[in-house]
């Protein structure tokens, strides 16, 4: 399973932010997007999340792929929401996981099963 970014381009006011950018990200890869202000980091993430359309190119997500995105700027109503709620909304499978974790308490068998489940969730 992989996310494919093909020849992505985006500009604002005549200024190219992303120009013919391509990348393949294999399942399980941890990726850091870094660069100076205005280099296109947030634009790339908004395009990946489907919040913004590219001027050209495509993002191909595998069937069943779920991608979470939290906006860089939050309005006052969102700031009153606990961070855990944002995370659980983006990752519903983790919501079930943490509910089971809470119930497990000190049950070693349940904790071992949940550790295996955690590994499976992280591989998605």
N, C-alpha and C positions, 0 to 999 in steps of 0.2 A: 504494500500500500504506500502511495506517495502523493504528495501535493506537487503539482507541476505549474510553474509560472512561465508563460510563453510570450516573449517579445512584448512585455508590458511597457506602455508609455503613458505618461500623464503630464500635462502642463497647466500652469495657472498664469493668466495674463501674459502669454507669450513666453514664459520662462519654463523650460523643460525641468521637471522634477524627477521623473523617471523616463529613461530613454532606452527602448529596446532591451529591457531587463528580463533575463530568463534564469530560472533556478528550479532544481528538483530537490524536494525534501523527503527523504525516506522516513518511513514510520519509525518512531522511537527516537528520532533525532531531536536533540535540544539545540535550539538555534537562538543566537543573540543578534538583534538588529541594532547596530550602533552607528553613530556618525554625528557630525555637527548639526546645529540647528538649521532647519530648512533643507536638509539633504534628502527628504522624502520618506523617513522612517514611518511617521504616522500615516502618511498617504498610502504607503504600501500596506500597512496593517488594516486600514479602512477598506482598501480594495479587497484584500484577502477575506475580510469579514463580510463583504457584500454591502457595506455601508456607502460605498462610493464606486462609480463605474470608471474603468480606465478609458483613456482616449483611444487606445489600440492595445491589442494583445488579449490574452485570456488567462484565467486562473482555473485549473482543472482540479477539483476535489474528488477523491475516490468515493464511491458509493458507501454510504454509512459514516462518512467522515463528519465529525462535529468540530467546529472551530469556535472557541470562545473569544469574546472581545469586550473589553470595558473601555468606554470612552475616556480620552485624556482629560477632558474638561467635564465636570459633573455639575448639574444645576442644584439648587438648594434642596429640592425634593429628594434627589438621589443621595445627597450627602447625609440625609437623616436615616438612610438605610444602612444597617450594619454590613461591613465588608463581606462577612461570611454569606449573607443573603445573595450578594452579587455572584460570588463563586459558586454557590449551590444552584443558582438559576442557570449559569453557563454550563455547569457540569452535573446534570441531574443524576447520572449514575453514581457520582460521588456523594450526593445527598443520601441515597440509599445506603451507601457504604458507611458514612459517618453515623447514620441512625443505628445500623447494626453494631458498629464499634461501641457506641454508647451503651447499648443493651448488653454487650459481651462482658463488660466489667472486668473481672479477674479470671474469667473462664478461659483456661489455656487452650483448650481444643477450639473454641470459637475464635480466639485470637490468631491461632495458626491458620485456620481457614480464611480469615480476613486478610492475613498477610499475603496469602496466595492470590486472593481476589484483588488486592491492591496491586500486585505485580501485573495481573492481567489488565487492569484498568490503565496502568501507566504505559503499557505496550500499544494501546490504541492510538 
